[in-house]
Amino acid sequence: MKIEIDDNAGFCFGVVRAIGTAEEELSRSGSLFCLGDIVHNNAEVSRLRAKGLEVIDHEGMDRVARQGRTQGVRPRVLIRAHGEPPSTYSEAERQGVDLIDATCPIVLALQQRIRRGYEEMRRREPEGQVVIFGKPGHAEVVGLCGQTEGRAIVVSSAEDLDGIDYGRPIRMYSQTTKSREEYARLIENVRRRIADSSEGKAREEDFFVAYNTICSRVANRAAMLEKFAQGVDAVLFVSGQGSSNGHYLFDLCRRVQLRTYLLYGPEDVEQVKEELLSQGVERVGITGATSTPRWLMESVAQELKNEN
């Protein structure tokens, strides 16, 4: 059985940057707090935890801040690539916590873009709506909504579009890791609903504006993944359970290669080994999400070799 690892798989730039920032601080001080999992992959989080990284939530930041005041020090907390809402920065300043900001530059630019758009709309069109296509509760989406004082409408599918008032101006953005095709379908759906609700009245050209805010790395990854999946007999897709990007890419991969299996790590190889062998699979491709470390895919490949 020939095993091939996808050269285009692995961490995106923003995650690489965040992990590099964490490792640099850990090598210097031996410990660091991170607000939420630095990446949606348990294996990578465990690797960094062994180096001294402690994952905390917002309640945990309060605890860390109190301990710091007791000890007379300012704790250092990493903001991961997903970013945070403005309230997190204000709270850290109030609590005496130093933030190490590793927000992905693409996410940061989108946050700033939404904030500018929201403030401009509030001045010109107080009844206007900011709509964000994304996964409710996702860390990036929480940060994006924070730029609108929590007033943005989050939609994850066509079923959520009923929450929009089509008689009021709309500005639409997307979470950076969503599907470009699905976003395009939602945009067309919104346009149809506006036309249906207008009752023949003309709308201003900028009544509805949809911005292309999906990361090009994610968008291009889809096409490259399809090509990779078509060139092998089966695909082992390695991803963390909480990765939004992982779910999207896995489903995409499975559409072009029916023999696509979701694995969380080398411990899952045993579950698919017999099926691969019984089907006479000759070429196995190993790939993953933008939150999947290269070393984890290599571990899966080595385990599969050991099982052969």
C-alpha positions as CSV (number, residue, x, y, z in Angstrom):
1,M,0.0,0.0,0.0
2,K,1.4,3.4,-1.1
3,I,0.9,6.2,1.4
4,E,1.0,9.9,0.4
5,I,0.8,12.9,2.6
6,D,-0.9,16.0,1.1
7,D,1.8,18.7,0.6
8,N,-0.8,21.4,0.8
9,A,-2.3,20.3,4.1
10,G,-1.3,21.6,7.5
11,F,-1.5,24.8,9.5
12,C,-2.5,28.0,7.8
13,F,-0.3,31.1,8.2
14,G,-2.3,32.5,11.1
15,V,-2.1,29.3,13.2
16,V,1.6,28.9,12.4
17,R,2.1,32.5,13.7
18,A,0.1,32.0,16.9
19,I,1.9,28.7,17.7
20,G,5.3,30.3,17.0
21,T,4.4,33.2,19.3
22,A,3.4,30.8,22.1
23,E,6.5,28.7,21.7
24,E,8.8,31.8,21.8
25,E,7.2,32.9,25.0
26,L,7.3,29.4,26.5
27,S,11.0,29.1,25.7
28,R,11.6,32.4,27.5
29,S,9.4,32.0,30.6
30,G,8.4,28.4,30.7
31,S,4.7,29.2,31.2
32,L,1.9,31.0,29.4
33,F,-1.9,31.3,29.6
34,C,-3.9,31.0,26.4
35,L,-7.5,32.3,26.1
36,G,-9.2,29.2,24.6
37,D,-7.5,26.4,22.7
38,I,-4.8,27.8,20.5
39,V,-5.9,25.6,17.7
40,H,-8.9,23.2,17.3
41,N,-6.7,20.1,17.6
42,N,-6.4,18.3,20.9
43,A,-3.1,16.7,20.0
44,E,-1.4,20.0,19.3
45,V,-2.9,21.6,22.4
46,S,-1.6,18.7,24.5
47,R,1.9,19.1,22.9
48,L,2.0,22.8,23.9
49,R,0.5,22.0,27.3
50,A,3.5,19.8,28.0
51,K,5.7,22.8,27.3
52,G,3.9,24.9,29.9
53,L,0.8,26.4,28.0
54,E,-2.3,26.6,30.2
55,V,-5.6,27.0,28.4
56,I,-8.1,29.2,30.3
57,D,-11.5,30.7,29.5
58,H,-12.8,34.2,30.4
59,E,-13.6,33.2,33.9
60,G,-10.1,31.7,34.2
61,M,-8.7,35.1,33.2
62,D,-10.4,36.6,36.2
63,R,-8.8,34.0,38.4
64,V,-5.4,34.5,36.8
65,A,-5.7,38.3,37.3
66,R,-6.6,37.9,41.0
67,Q,-3.6,35.7,41.5
68,G,-1.4,38.2,39.7
69,R,-2.5,41.0,41.9
70,T,-1.9,38.9,45.0
71,Q,1.7,38.1,43.7
72,G,2.3,41.7,42.5
73,V,2.8,40.6,38.8
74,R,0.9,41.1,35.6
75,P,0.0,37.8,34.1
76,R,0.6,37.3,30.3
77,V,-2.3,35.8,28.3
78,L,-2.1,34.9,24.6
79,I,-5.0,35.8,22.2
80,R,-5.1,33.0,19.6
81,A,-5.4,33.4,15.9
82,H,-9.2,33.5,16.0
83,G,-9.2,36.9,17.7
84,E,-11.3,38.4,20.5
85,P,-14.0,41.1,20.8
86,P,-13.0,44.6,22.1
87,S,-14.5,43.7,25.5
88,T,-11.7,41.2,26.1
89,Y,-9.0,43.9,25.7
90,S,-10.9,46.3,27.9
91,E,-11.3,43.7,30.6
92,A,-7.6,42.7,30.5
93,E,-6.6,46.3,30.9
94,R,-9.0,46.7,33.9
95,Q,-7.8,43.5,35.5
96,G,-4.0,44.2,35.0
97,V,-3.4,41.4,32.5
98,D,-0.9,41.8,29.7
99,L,-2.2,40.4,26.4
100,I,0.0,38.8,23.7
101,D,-2.0,39.4,20.6
102,A,-1.6,36.6,18.0
103,T,-4.8,37.3,16.1
104,C,-4.4,36.2,12.5
105,P,-3.7,39.4,10.4
106,I,-6.5,38.3,8.0
107,V,-9.0,38.0,10.9
108,L,-7.7,41.3,12.4
109,A,-8.3,43.1,9.1
110,L,-11.8,41.7,8.9
111,Q,-12.5,42.8,12.5
112,Q,-11.4,46.3,11.6
113,R,-13.4,46.3,8.3
114,I,-16.6,45.2,10.1
115,R,-16.1,47.8,12.8
116,R,-15.6,50.6,10.2
117,G,-18.6,49.4,8.2
118,Y,-20.8,49.2,11.3
119,E,-19.8,52.7,12.6
120,E,-20.4,54.2,9.1
121,M,-23.8,52.5,8.9
122,R,-24.8,53.8,12.3
123,R,-24.0,57.3,11.1
124,R,-25.6,57.1,7.7
125,E,-28.2,54.4,8.1
126,P,-29.1,53.8,11.8
127,E,-31.6,51.1,10.8
128,G,-29.0,49.1,8.8
129,Q,-28.0,45.6,9.7
130,V,-24.7,43.8,9.7
131,V,-25.0,40.1,8.8
132,I,-22.2,37.6,9.4
133,F,-22.1,34.2,7.7
134,G,-20.5,31.9,10.3
135,K,-20.8,29.3,13.0
136,P,-22.7,30.7,16.0
137,G,-20.4,30.7,19.1
138,H,-17.3,30.1,17.1
139,A,-14.3,32.1,18.5
140,E,-13.8,34.1,15.4
141,V,-17.5,34.9,15.0
142,V,-17.7,36.1,18.6
143,G,-14.8,38.4,17.9
144,L,-16.4,39.7,14.7
145,C,-19.8,40.3,16.4
146,G,-18.0,42.2,19.1
147,Q,-17.1,44.8,16.5
148,T,-20.8,45.7,16.2
149,E,-21.5,45.9,19.9
150,G,-23.1,42.5,19.6
151,R,-25.8,43.7,17.2
152,A,-24.7,41.6,14.2
153,I,-27.0,38.9,12.9
154,V,-25.2,35.6,12.5
155,V,-26.5,33.2,9.9
156,S,-25.1,29.7,9.3
157,S,-27.5,28.5,6.7
158,A,-30.5,29.6,4.5
159,E,-32.8,28.7,7.4
160,D,-31.4,31.5,9.4
161,L,-32.1,34.2,6.8
162,D,-35.6,34.7,8.3
163,G,-34.0,36.7,11.0
164,I,-33.1,39.5,8.6
165,D,-35.4,42.5,7.9
166,Y,-35.3,42.9,4.1
167,G,-36.8,46.3,4.3
168,R,-33.7,47.7,5.9
169,P,-30.1,48.1,4.5
170,I,-27.8,45.1,4.8
171,R,-24.1,44.7,4.9
172,M,-22.9,41.1,4.8
173,Y,-19.6,39.5,5.7
174,S,-18.3,36.0,6.1
175,Q,-16.2,34.2,8.7
176,T,-12.8,33.7,7.1
177,T,-12.9,29.9,7.0
178,K,-16.4,29.3,5.5
179,S,-17.2,27.8,2.1
180,R,-17.1,30.3,-0.7
181,E,-19.8,28.4,-2.6
182,E,-22.1,28.3,0.3
183,Y,-21.6,32.0,0.9
184,A,-22.4,32.8,-2.7
185,R,-25.6,30.8,-2.4
186,L,-26.6,32.8,0.7
187,I,-25.9,36.1,-1.1
188,E,-28.2,35.1,-4.0
189,N,-30.8,34.0,-1.5
190,V,-30.7,37.4,0.2
191,R,-30.9,39.2,-3.1
192,R,-34.1,37.3,-4.0
193,R,-35.7,38.0,-0.7
194,I,-35.0,41.7,-1.0
195,A,-36.5,41.7,-4.5
196,D,-39.6,39.8,-3.2
197,S,-40.1,42.3,-0.3
198,S,-39.5,45.5,-2.3
199,E,-43.0,45.5,-3.8
200,G,-41.7,47.0,-7.0
201,K,-40.0,49.9,-5.2
202,A,-36.5,50.8,-6.5
203,R,-33.7,50.2,-4.0
204,E,-30.5,52.2,-3.8
205,E,-27.5,50.5,-5.4
206,D,-25.8,50.0,-2.0
207,F,-29.0,48.9,-0.2
208,F,-27.4,45.4,0.0
209,V,-23.6,45.0,-0.1
210,A,-21.9,41.6,0.4
211,Y,-18.1,41.6,1.0
212,N,-15.7,38.8,0.0
213,T,-14.0,38.1,3.3
214,I,-13.2,34.4,3.0
215,C,-9.5,33.7,3.4
216,S,-7.9,32.9,0.0
217,R,-5.8,30.2,1.7
218,V,-9.0,28.4,2.7
219,A,-10.8,29.0,-0.6
220,N,-7.8,27.8,-2.7
221,R,-7.3,24.8,-0.3
222,A,-10.7,23.4,-1.4
223,A,-9.6,23.1,-5.1
224,M,-6.3,21.6,-4.2
225,L,-7.9,19.1,-1.8
226,E,-10.3,17.9,-4.5
227,K,-7.4,17.3,-6.9
228,F,-5.5,15.4,-4.2
229,A,-8.5,13.2,-3.2
230,Q,-9.2,12.3,-6.8
231,G,-5.6,11.0,-7.3
232,V,-5.8,8.3,-4.5
233,D,-7.9,5.3,-3.8
234,A,-8.8,6.4,-0.2
235,V,-8.3,9.4,2.0
236,L,-7.6,9.5,5.7
237,F,-8.7,13.0,6.8
238,V,-7.1,14.1,10.1
239,S,-8.8,16.8,12.0
240,G,-9.7,18.0,15.5
241,Q,-13.3,17.5,16.6
242,G,-14.0,21.2,17.1
243,S,-12.5,22.4,13.8
244,S,-15.1,24.2,11.7
245,N,-12.7,24.2,8.8
246,G,-12.1,20.5,9.3
247,H,-15.8,19.7,9.0
248,Y,-16.1,21.7,5.8
249,L,-13.0,20.2,4.1
250,F,-13.9,16.7,5.2
251,D,-17.3,17.0,3.6
252,L,-15.8,18.4,0.5
253,C,-13.3,15.6,0.3
254,R,-15.9,13.0,0.8
255,R,-17.9,14.4,-2.1
256,V,-15.1,13.6,-4.6
257,Q,-13.7,10.5,-2.9
258,L,-16.3,8.2,-1.3
259,R,-13.5,6.3,0.6
260,T,-12.8,9.2,2.9
261,Y,-12.4,8.5,6.6
262,L,-12.2,11.0,9.5
263,L,-9.5,10.4,12.0
264,Y,-8.5,12.3,15.1
265,G,-5.0,10.8,15.4
266,P,-2.9,7.6,14.8
267,E,-5.0,5.8,17.5
268,D,-7.9,5.7,14.9
269,V,-5.9,3.9,12.2
270,E,-6.8,0.5,13.5
271,Q,-10.5,1.2,12.9
272,V,-10.0,1.7,9.1
273,K,-7.1,-0.6,8.4
274,E,-9.2,-3.8,7.8
275,E,-11.6,-2.0,5.5
276,L,-8.8,-0.5,3.4
277,L,-7.2,-3.9,3.1
278,S,-10.5,-5.7,2.3
279,Q,-11.2,-3.3,-0.5
280,G,-7.7,-3.7,-2.1
281,V,-6.8,0.0,-1.7
282,E,-3.4,0.6,-3.2
283,R,-2.9,4.4,-2.7
284,V,-3.9,6.1,0.5
285,G,-3.8,9.9,0.8
286,I,-3.4,11.6,4.2
287,T,-4.6,15.1,4.5
288,G,-6.2,17.4,7.1
289,A,-7.7,20.8,8.1
290,T,-5.8,24.1,8.4
291,S,-5.7,23.4,12.1
292,T,-4.1,19.9,11.7
293,P,-0.3,19.8,12.4
294,R,2.0,18.2,9.9
295,W,3.5,16.0,12.6
296,L,0.1,14.5,13.4
297,M,-0.4,13.5,9.8
298,E,3.0,12.0,9.7
299,S,2.2,10.0,12.8
300,V,-0.9,8.7,11.1
301,A,1.1,7.7,8.1
302,Q,3.7,5.9,10.3
303,E,1.0,4.0,12.2
304,L,-0.6,2.9,8.9
305,K,2.8,1.6,7.8
306,N,3.2,-0.3,11.0
307,E,-0.2,-1.9,10.5
308,N,0.6,-3.1,6.9
